[in-house]
């Protein structure tokens, strides 16, 4: 009995010594590592193990904040009026996704007439807060301007759960929500960001500011910036009530916080008039995020009104926004043709080989925002319409879209009437007059990288049809 007890006691003693030796060794090793990497102090080691083994609500929230930005993180504040909404709601309903998109339409008064009952396809509406007392005690240039800027704070107050970005825009704008999400996902939403677009018309920027995001086309505020702006909103409105536009006041308020505009080429104020097809057919190499002023330009598709054109455009956008209006240029060497494709909108065929540096400049089918202005007119290079049959394009507009069994997207484009020029005699008389339809095949996957455009091959140009295949450009490939 005693022998057995002694043996057991010896075993326990040996085990304790072994554990003590291991403990000392672990301490020495960890202390050595701590000295080598002082950024991880020894005192934090066991709490760190605890946090990893037993995640708290705080760490779960941190993981949530690190997740990729998605549509649920965006809140839209659309600023409008009851009077205009009667004929503008078709614009917003073309892209708004009921029960998916978050946000509100702000009106100056409750809807009436044919707006009641309220359409389930429209954003839920709110009436602007009553600012009568504030306006009475503050000299303002325009009550409407103050109401619009104050609306930013009203949007912020309405939605507080899991917001990363506020998107503010007008009720006659089209937003490409998937592209907005993809662009914003590249930014750190925990920091201060003010994203927007400048006007296309030089004088609009001179009259107001080159440093403001034109609010009709939409601007985006990160949550921390929106919070800071809302906190100081009434004081800021008092400071800048004398300014002549809501966008200018907003920019001034944001500048006082220490933040400047981050301009984006895909946000379009459309301070243009008339036929903007030339502009849309040569979109800059940037994801398209918005189009404004649809009331002020001609319908973007022939034989359709403005609202039909909007819905038609969104047929392509609902399938693939990453390629929407991205200009892709390729060549049919046998016939010496140049193809310029604005995916989801138009295709141009030129009866000669044209350099990219020339084709990427929009054709001035449009006019200036204000008549009788002296140049310069635009914030981008343009080219004038040409009567030369070698430089005047055959124009085709988007007709239909479908997914193929090969997991590709097929878009079809049909000829627009009215070119009315003879064959390009400098090119061996290879006319494109017989082409009435163009099919474009693109991958079903998103085109994520905007550092370089995609490439394409003309695989067919006979009978009455042409067919073009999109592909990734090869390394060092010269597209000429």
PyMOL commands that set and color helices and strands:
alter all, ss='L'
color gray80, all
select helices_A, chain A and resi 2-36+42-53+57-66+71-73+82-93+113-115+132-137+143-158+177-184+202-207+223-231+233-240+246-257+277-280+306-317+356-359+425-427
alter helices_A, ss='H'
color red, helices_A
select strands_A, chain A and resi 74-79+103-107+125-127+165-170+174-175+194-196+219-222+261-263+267-268+272-274+290-291+327-332+337-342+346-350+362-363+366-368+382-383+394-403+408-415+437-443+455-462+465-471
alter strands_A, ss='S'
color yellow, strands_A
deselect
rebuild
show_as cartoon
